[in-house]
Amino acid sequence: MARWDSCLGADEERVNFAQRDELGRAHGEDREEPAGALNFELDVGHQDAENKSPAPLPRAPVKLLTSWEAGWNVTNAIQGIFVLGLPYALLHSGYSGLLLIILAAGLCCYTGKILIACLYEENEDGQLLRVRDTYEDIANACCRKLSPRLGGIVVNVTQVMELIMTCVLYLVVSGNLLSHSFPYVPMTEKTWCVIVFVTLLPCVFIKTLKTVSKLSQLCSLAHFITILVVMTYCLTQIHHWSWATFRLSIEFEDFLVSVGVIIFSYTSQIFLPALEGNMENPGEFRCMLNWTHFFACVLKTTFALAAFLTWGEETKEVITDNLPPFLQTLVNLCLLTKAIFSYPLPFFAATEVVCACVSRINHYNYVSPLFTLGVRSSFLLLTLLMAVFIPHFALLMGLTGSVTGAAMTFLLPSLFHLKLKWKKLSFFETCADISVFILGLLCSLAGIVCSITGLLEVLEGV
């Protein structure tokens, strides 16, 4: 099985993919009354031409998500293919890598919570009301004095770029997996990509988050099977484990690579507003975010540590490359299943963003099913063309991910939280937001430098 540099530099898990918060606009109204104790009042709409009053979007009843189903979506985002690069990250970061795995879980969980906090404001009675529904609404609220819609435009462009690049990455990875699982079949990776593309055609007919959640469950199941196989093999080699292979000192450049792999394996902020807005009981969101990140932290720490102790200095970039051949095929097929079932999340999210934006530009409250089908078909074809014809896609994805991923995960949530909640934040919360912003800026700059350096090396080689 070939190494997937895209899994290390591309921030595949971020989007990982998920639906964008514009889904709240299209599916967040006329919802069933929550069964839980909290009943958040939603008044969702888009601004009219003068940007003065909200105009209601079409109302269509949808099935809301339980906390369990919402947790599957988050799990799918933070328990993806990226985890296979964690043992290699430990090879270069040593004991500090273990600390980073724990720290990253806490940071990403924190930024998810403060992003959702920006959706709410207190009324005169001190009750929280959901006055914003999307990531775009938060950005517009922060940039209102500068330009009423500038923030929303920046957020939408950033999210669509990230989501589309993630979809392309899944096609590239699927083609890679199939070509190495069936080397005796005389077909190239690009041909395998086309075959996978055909299996994804039904994605144009997905209409609700409920369907996406079901696919996320299958995706997570395939992922857990992969982890189980690798962990089982590692446990059979426990008599070879040696703590002496852990590093106490680190090399700065290699450490930066490890930081990117570890931090961005937890990111899911891009779709959290939509997810929280489509839950039966939004009051359970924070608890759901806590337990999904806690279990992700435990699983990633255990998996990365066991795999690294098993192979030590021979640990490869993608840990499945270390497995015996008879296990590689099984794992590759599980990863292929995960990649295919992960594709609908970012695809559905990106198309919903575009459709919602077009409806507001034309001042329509309704987007025809035919137009939506056309947008989805166009996006599906676009991802195939990019996967087949763009050279050095992994490095380009890494560059895009360094910009969009860091921005959506660290920079914007902390900046928006400071802007909207400044008067109500404690000293500790203010310091936390500023620290997260600085960390995100450093990660972004480091990722950009590494990606550009890699691109220049490749171009010089050509």
LUMKOLDO-560194 format. One line per 5 residues: number of its first residue (from 1); for each residue x, y, z of C-alpha. Coordinates in nm, 2 decimals, padded with zeros to 4 digits, m for minus. Layout:
// residues N
NUM = X/Y/Z  ...
//
This chain:
// residues 462
1 = 00.00/00.00/00.00  00.15/00.34/m00.10  00.20/00.61/00.15  m00.07/00.88/00.15  00.11/01.21/00.20
6 = m00.23/01.36/00.16  m00.33/01.21/00.49  m00.04/01.39/00.66  m00.05/01.73/00.50  m00.40/01.76/00.38
11 = m00.61/01.79/00.69  m00.85/01.55/00.55  m01.03/01.50/00.88  m01.14/01.85/00.93  m01.42/01.85/00.70
16 = m01.40/01.55/00.77  m01.63/01.62/00.67  m01.92/01.72/00.76  m02.21/01.92/00.67  m02.18/02.30/00.66
21 = m02.39/02.51/00.89  m02.59/02.65/00.59  m02.79/02.33/00.64  m02.95/02.50/00.94  m03.10/02.75/00.70
26 = m03.24/02.49/00.47  m03.35/02.23/00.72  m03.37/02.42/01.05  m03.72/02.56/01.04  m04.06/02.42/01.12
31 = m03.88/02.16/01.32  m04.04/01.92/01.57  m04.05/02.04/01.92  m03.75/01.91/02.12  m03.83/01.64/02.36
36 = m03.57/01.76/02.61  m03.60/02.00/02.89  m03.47/02.30/02.69  m03.66/02.45/02.41  m03.45/02.70/02.22
41 = m03.64/02.96/02.02  m03.51/02.97/01.66  m03.60/03.25/01.43  m03.40/03.17/01.12  m03.41/03.35/00.79
46 = m03.20/03.54/00.55  m03.17/03.91/00.52  m03.37/04.10/00.26  m03.22/04.33/00.00  m03.18/04.62/00.24
51 = m03.03/04.39/00.50  m03.30/04.51/00.75  m03.53/04.23/00.83  m03.52/03.85/00.81  m03.72/03.69/00.53
56 = m03.83/03.34/00.62  m03.70/03.05/00.42  m03.93/02.77/00.30  m04.06/02.55/00.58  m04.02/02.18/00.55
61 = m04.05/01.93/00.84  m03.74/01.73/00.90  m03.64/01.46/01.14  m03.41/01.60/01.41  m03.10/01.42/01.53
66 = m03.07/01.26/01.87  m02.75/01.32/02.07  m02.64/00.97/01.97  m02.68/01.05/01.60  m02.51/01.38/01.63
71 = m02.22/01.21/01.82  m02.18/00.97/01.52  m02.13/01.27/01.29  m01.87/01.42/01.52  m01.70/01.09/01.57
76 = m01.69/01.05/01.19  m01.51/01.38/01.17  m01.25/01.32/01.44  m01.20/00.95/01.41  m01.10/00.93/01.04
81 = m00.82/00.81/00.82  m00.59/01.07/00.98  m00.56/00.86/01.29  m00.34/00.62/01.09  m00.07/00.88/01.08
86 = m00.05/00.93/01.46  00.21/00.65/01.53  00.44/00.82/01.28  00.38/01.15/01.45  00.49/00.99/01.78
91 = 00.81/00.88/01.60  00.90/01.24/01.55  00.75/01.40/01.86  00.82/01.14/02.13  00.67/01.20/02.47
96 = 00.55/01.55/02.37  00.33/01.38/02.11  00.14/01.20/02.37  00.08/01.53/02.55  m00.02/01.69/02.22
101 = m00.29/01.43/02.16  m00.45/01.51/02.49  m00.41/01.89/02.45  m00.55/01.89/02.10  m00.86/01.71/02.21
106 = m00.92/01.97/02.47  m00.85/02.27/02.24  m01.07/02.15/01.96  m01.35/02.07/02.20  m01.32/02.42/02.35
111 = m01.33/02.60/02.01  m01.64/02.39/01.92  m01.81/02.51/02.23  m01.72/02.88/02.20  m01.83/02.87/01.83
116 = m02.18/02.75/01.94  m02.18/03.01/02.22  m02.16/03.28/01.95  m02.50/03.16/01.81  m02.67/03.27/02.13
121 = m02.75/03.60/02.31  m02.92/03.67/02.64  m03.26/03.85/02.64  m03.37/04.09/02.90  m03.46/03.81/03.13
126 = m03.12/03.65/03.11  m03.24/03.36/02.90  m03.03/03.23/02.61  m03.19/03.26/02.26  m03.05/03.13/01.94
131 = m03.03/03.45/01.74  m02.79/03.32/01.48  m02.81/03.00/01.29  m02.49/02.96/01.09  m02.12/03.02/01.08
136 = m02.20/03.29/00.82  m02.44/03.47/01.06  m02.16/03.48/01.33  m01.91/03.62/01.08  m02.16/03.88/00.95
141 = m02.24/03.99/01.31  m01.87/04.04/01.38  m01.81/04.24/01.06  m02.13/04.44/01.05  m01.96/04.77/01.11
146 = m01.71/04.71/00.84  m01.94/04.55/00.58  m02.27/04.38/00.65  m02.19/04.06/00.45  m01.81/04.06/00.42
151 = m01.76/03.81/00.70  m02.02/03.57/00.56  m01.86/03.58/00.21  m01.52/03.50/00.35  m01.66/03.21/00.56
156 = m01.86/03.06/00.28  m01.57/03.07/00.03  m01.34/02.92/00.29  m01.58/02.64/00.38  m01.66/02.55/00.02
161 = m01.29/02.53/m00.07  m01.22/02.31/00.22  m01.52/02.08/00.17  m01.46/02.04/m00.20  m01.09/01.96/m00.15
166 = m01.19/01.70/00.11  m01.43/01.53/m00.14  m01.15/01.52/m00.39  m00.92/01.37/m00.13  m01.16/01.09/m00.06
171 = m01.16/01.00/m00.44  m00.78/01.01/m00.45  m00.75/00.79/m00.15  m01.01/00.55/m00.28  m00.83/00.51/m00.61
176 = m00.50/00.45/m00.42  m00.66/00.19/m00.20  m00.82/00.00/m00.49  m00.50/00.00/m00.70  m00.29/m00.14/m00.42
181 = m00.56/m00.39/m00.30  m00.59/m00.54/m00.66  m00.25/m00.49/m00.82  m00.31/m00.77/m01.06  m00.60/m00.58/m01.22
186 = m00.46/m00.38/m01.52  m00.61/m00.04/m01.42  m00.46/00.29/m01.31  m00.55/00.48/m00.99  m00.73/00.73/m01.21
191 = m00.95/00.46/m01.36  m01.03/00.33/m01.01  m01.13/00.69/m00.92  m01.38/00.69/m01.20  m01.53/00.36/m01.07
196 = m01.56/00.50/m00.72  m01.72/00.81/m00.87  m02.00/00.59/m01.03  m02.08/00.44/m00.69  m02.11/00.79/m00.55
201 = m02.37/00.91/m00.80  m02.66/00.85/m00.55  m02.52/01.13/m00.34  m02.71/01.38/m00.56  m03.04/01.25/m00.41
206 = m02.95/01.29/m00.04  m03.18/01.55/00.11  m03.15/01.54/00.49  m02.90/01.52/00.77  m03.07/01.21/00.89
211 = m02.95/01.02/00.59  m02.60/01.16/00.63  m02.60/01.04/01.00  m02.68/00.69/00.89  m02.39/00.69/00.65
216 = m02.17/00.82/00.93  m02.25/00.52/01.14  m02.14/00.28/00.87  m01.83/00.49/00.81  m01.74/00.48/01.18
221 = m01.80/00.11/01.19  m01.55/00.05/00.91  m01.30/00.28/01.09  m01.34/00.09/01.42  m01.28/m00.24/01.24
226 = m00.96/m00.10/01.10  m00.84/00.01/01.44  m00.94/m00.32/01.59  m00.74/m00.52/01.34  m00.43/m00.31/01.39
231 = m00.46/m00.31/01.77  m00.51/m00.69/01.78  m00.20/m00.74/01.58  m00.01/m00.50/01.80  m00.12/m00.69/02.11
236 = 00.01/m01.01/01.97  00.35/m00.84/01.95  00.35/m00.70/02.30  00.65/m00.90/02.40  00.86/m00.69/02.15
241 = 00.75/m00.36/02.30  01.02/m00.12/02.42  00.99/00.22/02.58  01.35/00.29/02.49  01.24/00.39/02.13
246 = 01.06/00.70/02.26  01.25/01.02/02.20  01.32/01.28/02.47  01.46/01.54/02.23  01.28/01.65/01.91
251 = 01.38/01.81/01.58  01.18/02.13/01.52  01.08/02.07/01.16  00.97/01.71/01.22  00.78/01.83/01.53
256 = 00.58/02.08/01.32  00.47/01.80/01.10  00.36/01.60/01.40  00.17/01.90/01.54  m00.03/01.93/01.21
261 = m00.12/01.56/01.21  m00.23/01.55/01.57  m00.42/01.88/01.60  m00.61/01.86/01.27  m00.71/01.50/01.34
266 = m00.97/01.64/01.59  m01.13/01.92/01.38  m01.50/01.93/01.32  m01.59/02.29/01.38  m01.69/02.35/01.02
271 = m02.03/02.17/01.06  m02.10/02.21/01.43  m02.36/02.50/01.40  m02.57/02.29/01.16  m02.54/01.99/01.38
276 = m02.64/02.17/01.70  m02.93/02.34/01.52  m03.07/02.00/01.40  m03.06/01.82/01.74  m03.37/01.73/01.92
281 = m03.23/01.87/02.24  m02.95/02.13/02.17  m02.89/02.15/02.54  m02.72/01.81/02.52  m02.47/01.94/02.26
286 = m02.19/02.03/02.51  m02.21/01.70/02.68  m02.21/01.52/02.34  m01.90/01.72/02.24  m01.73/01.63/02.57
291 = m01.77/01.25/02.54  m01.69/01.23/02.17  m01.36/01.41/02.22  m01.28/01.22/02.54  m01.33/00.88/02.38
296 = m01.14/01.00/02.07  m00.85/01.11/02.29  m00.84/00.77/02.47  m00.87/00.57/02.14  m00.60/00.78/01.96
301 = m00.36/00.77/02.25  m00.40/00.40/02.29  m00.38/00.32/01.92  m00.08/00.55/01.85  00.12/00.43/02.15
306 = 00.05/00.05/02.08  00.14/00.09/01.72  00.46/00.29/01.78  00.58/00.05/02.05  00.52/m00.24/01.81
311 = 00.73/m00.11/01.52  00.95/00.16/01.68  01.19/00.33/01.44  01.04/00.13/01.15  00.70/00.30/01.19
316 = 00.58/00.42/00.85  00.38/00.73/00.76  00.06/00.53/00.74  00.07/00.25/01.00  m00.11/00.00/00.78
321 = 00.20/m00.02/00.56  00.36/m00.20/00.85  00.10/m00.48/00.86  00.16/m00.82/00.70  00.03/m00.85/00.34
326 = m00.27/m01.07/00.44  m00.39/m00.80/00.68  m00.32/m00.51/00.45  m00.59/m00.62/00.20  m00.86/m00.65/00.47
331 = m00.76/m00.31/00.62  m00.75/m00.14/00.28  m01.11/m00.26/00.20  m01.23/m00.12/00.54  m01.06/00.21/00.47
336 = m01.21/00.21/00.12  m01.56/00.17/00.28  m01.49/00.45/00.52  m01.37/00.68/00.24  m01.68/00.62/00.03
341 = m01.92/00.66/00.32  m01.74/00.98/00.43  m01.78/01.15/00.10  m02.15/01.25/00.13  m02.09/01.47/00.44
346 = m01.86/01.73/00.28  m02.04/01.70/m00.06  m02.38/01.76/00.09  m02.25/02.05/00.30  m02.08/02.22/00.00
351 = m02.38/02.20/m00.22  m02.62/02.33/00.05  m02.39/02.63/00.10  m02.40/02.72/m00.27  m02.78/02.67/m00.30
356 = m02.85/02.89/00.00  m02.62/03.16/m00.12  m02.78/03.16/m00.47  m03.12/03.19/m00.32  m03.02/03.50/m00.12
361 = m02.85/03.66/m00.41  m03.16/03.63/m00.62  m03.38/03.72/m00.32  m03.58/03.40/m00.36  m03.72/03.21/m00.07
366 = m03.73/02.88/m00.26  m03.47/02.68/m00.46  m03.62/02.44/m00.71  m03.53/02.07/m00.68  m03.40/02.08/m01.04
371 = m03.16/02.36/m00.96  m03.04/02.18/m00.65  m02.99/01.86/m00.86  m02.79/02.05/m01.11  m02.56/02.20/m00.85
376 = m02.50/01.86/m00.69  m02.43/01.70/m01.02  m02.19/01.97/m01.12  m02.01/01.95/m00.78  m01.98/01.57/m00.81
381 = m01.83/01.60/m01.16  m01.60/01.87/m01.04  m01.45/01.65/m00.77  m01.38/01.38/m01.02  m01.21/01.61/m01.26
386 = m00.99/01.76/m00.99  m00.90/01.41/m00.86  m00.80/01.29/m01.21  m00.63/01.59/m01.36  m00.47/01.81/m01.09
391 = m00.10/01.71/m01.04  00.05/01.71/m00.69  m00.29/01.73/m00.53  m00.17/01.62/m00.19  00.06/01.92/m00.16
396 = m00.20/02.16/m00.29  m00.45/02.01/m00.04  m00.19/02.06/00.24  m00.16/02.42/00.15  m00.53/02.48/00.13
401 = m00.58/02.29/00.46  m00.32/02.49/00.64  m00.51/02.81/00.55  m00.87/02.70/00.57  m00.84/02.44/00.85
406 = m00.65/02.66/01.09  m00.89/02.95/01.02  m01.21/02.75/01.07  m01.08/02.56/01.37  m00.88/02.80/01.58
411 = m00.86/03.16/01.43  m01.22/03.24/01.36  m01.39/03.07/01.66  m01.16/03.25/01.91  m01.18/03.58/01.72
416 = m01.56/03.57/01.70  m01.59/03.47/02.06  m01.38/03.76/02.17  m01.57/04.00/01.95  m01.92/03.90/02.04
421 = m01.87/03.81/02.41  m01.59/04.05/02.51  m01.79/04.22/02.79  m01.90/03.90/02.94  m01.58/03.70/02.93
426 = m01.38/03.63/03.24  m01.00/03.70/03.25  m00.93/03.33/03.21  m01.17/03.29/02.91  m01.01/03.60/02.74
431 = m00.66/03.46/02.79  m00.78/03.12/02.66  m00.92/03.27/02.34  m00.61/03.48/02.27  m00.39/03.17/02.33
436 = m00.59/02.96/02.09  m00.58/03.24/01.83  m00.20/03.26/01.85  m00.17/02.88/01.84  m00.39/02.87/01.53
441 = m00.19/03.14/01.36  00.14/02.96/01.43  00.01/02.63/01.30  m00.13/02.79/00.99  00.20/02.97/00.91
446 = 00.40/02.65/00.97  00.17/02.45/00.75  00.19/02.70/00.47  00.57/02.71/00.48  00.60/02.33/00.48
451 = 00.35/02.29/00.19  00.51/02.56/m00.02  00.85/02.41/00.04  00.72/02.07/m00.07  00.57/02.22/m00.38
456 = 00.89/02.39/m00.47  01.09/02.07/m00.43  00.86/01.88/m00.65  00.86/02.15/m00.92  01.24/02.17/m00.91
461 = 01.25/01.79/m00.95  01.03/01.82/m01.26
//
